[in-house]
Amino acid sequence: MSGPIQGFELPETLPNRPVIVHCDASHNPTNSIATAGFMFTFSNGEPIGIISQNLGAGYTTNGAEKEAITRALSMIDNYSPAEHVRVYSDSKVAVTNLRDRDLETGSLDTVELQWTSRESNTVADAVAESGKEEYPHQLERPKYGICD
């Protein structure tokens, strides 16, 4: 797993507010390189940040989706742990597999993994796809922190 994303910081008030993460992975079957897209919001819909991350090579499609979920949790835990985190992914396989094993949640108190339809995950999908073109890639500046 790569290190923290340079310049991306969550606000200090985050531990008192539930966080929602929509994540998706994009996998190139030709070279097995994968990228992930993440959209972080507070539970009331207030934006935190939108970022892409290069996952590297050697992934299957399902492996990349699971890695995206794992990294989303790690990013929140590393920057400013929240008491409650809900992660949405449009990969039923990844959500089911990670629910069925002991998921490393660090210092996060409550983690929910939820499947969502592709139609409800379009921002994370677009961010993951954009990461294939140029990494790191910034789609927009979040309200909190900068994605460089």
C-alpha atoms as one frame of an Amber mdcrd trajectory, in Angstrom:
protein
   0.000   0.000   0.000   1.348   3.416  -0.862   1.697   6.244   1.619  -0.658
   9.110   2.325  -1.855  11.310  -0.466   0.166  14.492  -0.416  -1.847  17.528
   0.608  -5.043  15.618   1.429  -6.159  16.314   4.975  -9.466  15.747   6.676
 -10.723  18.354   9.121 -10.147  17.973  12.838 -13.903  17.889  13.432 -14.211
  14.650  11.481 -14.220  12.273  14.495 -17.534  13.767  15.649 -19.245  13.371
  12.279 -20.096  10.243  10.285 -18.247   9.936   6.977 -19.524   8.455   3.728
 -17.103   7.164   1.108 -18.031   6.141  -2.416 -15.172   4.212  -3.989 -14.574
   2.443  -7.257 -11.659   0.877  -9.085 -10.750   0.869 -12.737  -8.683  -2.051
 -13.987  -6.777  -2.347 -17.254  -6.762  -6.085 -18.111  -3.937  -5.604 -20.618
  -1.342  -4.624 -18.016  -3.224  -5.342 -14.741  -2.700  -1.746 -13.588  -5.533
  -0.360 -11.521  -6.604   3.046 -10.264  -9.166   3.943  -7.625 -11.532   6.853
  -7.218 -12.873   8.127  -3.924 -15.555  10.633  -3.010 -15.591  11.567   0.685
 -18.576  13.387   2.202 -20.077  13.901   5.603 -23.346  12.061   6.173 -25.309
  15.245   5.425 -23.766  15.346   1.912 -21.272  18.114   2.679 -18.191  17.401
   0.525 -14.802  16.565   2.005 -12.784  15.578  -1.065 -12.607  13.786  -4.376
  -9.359  12.021  -5.251  -7.851   9.310  -7.423  -5.053   6.967  -6.483  -2.852
   4.644  -8.500  -3.195   1.149  -7.043  -0.366  -0.292  -9.136   0.004  -3.469
 -11.166  -0.922  -7.088 -10.555  -4.609  -6.684  -9.783  -7.624  -8.550 -11.010
 -10.830  -6.540 -11.314 -12.195  -7.878  -8.009  -8.819  -7.476  -6.326  -8.680
  -3.816  -7.344 -12.192  -3.216  -5.991 -11.255  -4.781  -2.624  -8.044  -2.757
  -2.493 -10.005   0.457  -3.140 -12.262  -0.241  -0.142  -9.279  -1.090   2.069
  -7.461   2.093   1.065 -10.529   4.239   1.672 -10.655   3.021   5.273  -6.918
   3.453   5.674  -7.033   7.033   4.400  -9.718   8.007   6.895  -7.931   6.232
   9.735  -4.549   7.796   8.846  -5.744  11.355   8.481  -8.442  11.850  11.066
 -10.313   8.809  12.342 -14.069   9.083  12.264 -16.305   7.299  14.726 -18.627
   6.026  12.014 -17.713   5.314   8.382 -19.963   3.948   5.653 -18.229   2.794
   2.471 -20.190   2.270  -0.740 -18.848   0.193  -3.622 -20.536  -1.047  -6.770
 -18.693  -4.379  -6.511 -20.909  -6.987  -4.826 -17.994  -9.435  -4.808 -15.665
  -7.034  -2.990 -18.267  -5.965  -0.423 -19.286  -9.574   0.286 -15.694 -10.834
   0.517 -14.610  -8.056   2.862 -17.701  -8.446   5.068 -16.956 -12.151   5.430
 -13.457 -11.664   6.828 -11.851  -9.598   9.542 -11.439  -6.235   7.899  -8.552
  -4.101   9.161 -10.300  -0.969  10.407  -7.515   0.547  12.507  -8.913   2.921
  15.102 -12.273   3.351  13.366 -15.116   2.474  15.731 -17.906   1.554  13.329
 -17.463   0.585   9.681 -20.301  -0.353   7.359 -19.690  -1.771   3.902 -22.587
  -1.313   1.515 -23.129  -2.332  -2.065 -24.521   0.391  -4.319 -25.543   0.360
  -7.952 -23.195   1.666 -10.651 -25.731   4.406 -11.329 -25.343   5.616  -7.739
 -21.543   5.472  -7.874 -20.859   7.544 -10.984 -18.590  10.134  -9.345 -16.216
   7.529  -7.869 -16.262   5.690 -11.208 -15.353   8.852 -13.132 -12.539   9.650
 -10.683 -11.116   6.118 -11.002 -11.277   6.319 -14.802  -9.605   9.734 -14.821
  -6.729   8.338 -12.786  -5.782   6.056 -15.681  -4.933   9.085 -17.813  -2.753
  10.956 -15.350  -1.814  10.242 -11.777  -2.144  11.956  -9.440  -5.159  13.646
 -10.981  -7.240  16.367  -9.420 -10.816  16.709 -10.574 -11.794  19.480  -8.217
 -10.614  21.083  -5.050 -12.494  19.723  -2.058 -13.859  21.985   0.624 -11.285
  20.594   3.050  -7.690  20.055   1.963  -6.193  19.877  -1.497  -5.719  16.785
  -3.625  -2.280  17.197  -5.234
